[in-house]
Amino acid sequence: MDVILWTLRRGEGDIVNMYNYLSELMQISTGRNFLNFGYWYNTTKSPADAQTNLCNLVGDMAELEKAGHVLDVGSGFSEPAFLWKKAHPNITITCLNINPNQLKFANTQANIFEINLINATAAKIPMSDESYDRIIALESAQHFRPIKDFILETRRILKKGGTAVFAIPVLSKPSKFSIWKIGILKLTWSSEHYDMDTIKKIIQGIGLNITEIKLVGSNVYLPLAEYYIQNRHLLRSEILKKYPSYVETILFKSMLKMKQAAADHTIEYVLIKCTK
């Protein structure tokens, strides 16, 4: 009942509670501490590899090799930041997250990687104007409500000439019926379900320049769902060590719905690069 209420209300506290309850589910399923759907190439063998691929894709899009100060908003367990720091040791990364439990977990390695951790909301970021040359929201902005507040903060904090990259699961197009078409997927994709056109209009209306858009849903949803379906027996046995059987059943049905919604283009996954 709590999970259903968190999903329906989707306030900041509800999202924190949802991730506290379900994060371990993703960790069990992937064997890593990333919290994203992943990006699958033909040669990708596992969800963990796919998640690493997505982090690298976002990092490349943000041109981190040219970056100085990076703000990762909605940073989860900070696993992407650790990955980026390894690849680009000269950059400074600050991870901002509203979830104190995830930050506490990340803190066990933050000192090793020299990552800064901040507990704050994406709607009111406690950073000075034009203080970062890179802002990244890797599969987190879909939770920000209203997302316009986050985009406004991004424009305020971003230096002139700076770059922001957002990786966002979205509905393919605005429709009052689309939300019903994803069905049980709402329970494991517990976000605001923004559509792509709305996101683009908000970004452009606030004054950021969209320089690149990549639609990568076919490399995200379909292979992830197929992996779970094919490996369900093994994954289910591991999940049942920590969760009741109905949680895995919901997850499995959600994966089936994800596959269907991706195949009929109800959902999409977009990478958006912006400059100020």
Beta strands, then each sheet from edge to edge (+ up, - down):
strand 1: 69-73
strand 2: 92-97
strand 3: 116-119
strand 4: 132-138
strand 5: 158-171
strand 6: 209-215
strand 7: 267-275
sheet 1: 3+ 2+ 1+ 4+ 5+ 7- 6+
end
